[in-house]
């Protein structure tokens, strides 16, 4: 049981906290895409976030997000590293050590390179993706060179682009954020609907958040398309404060439990 729960939640946690979002019917509401650039800077060098994954009273894992400035191919970049690990008793039954990296050009906010390093039980997966935005191509270890749409992101850079440009007060309830990413060897559309504001109780105090509802894939893990909610702080940091998964196996909650190096103070009410 622990193996099934932990395998499901950790795969979904890292991908979805980084906003591996599924396709949603848009209807008449407006779309918000990568073309939006508000000039806002939500994160910077030295930011570090820690998340705890819980299933009921059981702590099943940790997530770690960090940002550090670096140089890649002679160009300054934000090196973002996102790690997911199991902990406690679940770690005995099914060890997870997943790492996602993205090197983001701070000027264009597009990825220069992405790395996906997966270790889940006996399963291993490793790939590096180099982005050529001038030619709309990606160069990968797994699949060689492939054509991609303009302004294609990786899953990490999509999340950080959204923090800068789309998780803001200019959304109306029902609006859809949409990005095109290259993920797991495929072009993958990411879409998430805005649901409005809610106050979230945290260890830091009550925080006003924007609530989003990614459309989840119905099947093995989720019962309906609306079984995940994400709360993003309404302050300048636009931090994911809480992520909740309502799955066949039960409800999992991922909560921000520690932080440092934020651009702005967290606002509590």
Secondary structure as UniProt FT lines:
FT   HELIX           2..17
FT   TURN            18..19
FT   TURN            27..28
FT   STRAND          31..32
FT   TURN            34..35
FT   TURN            45..46
FT   STRAND          48..55
FT   TURN            56..57
FT   STRAND          58..72
FT   TURN            73..74
FT   STRAND          75..86
FT   HELIX           88..93
FT   STRAND          96..104
FT   TURN            106..108
FT   STRAND          111..120
FT   TURN            121..122
FT   STRAND          123..132
FT   TURN            133..136
FT   STRAND          137..140
FT   TURN            141..143
FT   STRAND          144..147
FT   TURN            150..151
FT   HELIX           155..165
FT   TURN            169..170
FT   TURN            173..174
FT   STRAND          176..183
FT   TURN            184..185
FT   STRAND          186..202
FT   TURN            203..204
FT   STRAND          205..214
FT   TURN            219..221
FT   TURN            225..226
FT   STRAND          228..233
FT   TURN            236..237
FT   STRAND          240..247
FT   TURN            248..249
FT   STRAND          250..260
//
